[in-house]
Amino acid sequence: MSAVLSKIFKIVLKVFLWVLVIYLVLGFLVIPLVLTWAVRSQGIKYTGHAVHVKSIRFNPLSFRLSVNGLEMIDRNNKEVMIGVNRFLLDFSFLSLFK
């Protein structure tokens, strides 16, 4: 009986670790790449102006999204219409329960 429980525990532990690794890879690598692409491609679609972004970072452990160098470019004279050096969005779920 103990060997069966030990085997089940090892399987559950491996599944948990794989899910954690996949979550972290998606959060740290894939989400910033997808968001960078989405801001650039959908920005011109919805605003009619080119939108540039220097970098986007997401931390899946603290739920913080950081956008650096966000600019909307005027299509006529190629100047920056609106620009934000750094935009930080903090999804703090714990503050909902205070």
BELNOR-V693343 format. One record per helix or strand. SS is the DSSP state (H for helix, E for strand). FROM is the first residue (numbers start at 1). TO is the last residue. If there is no record, write none. Layout:
<<SS/FROM/TO> <SS/FROM/TO>>
This chain:
<<H/2/47> <E/50/52> <E/55/59> <E/64/73> <E/80/90> <H/94/97>>
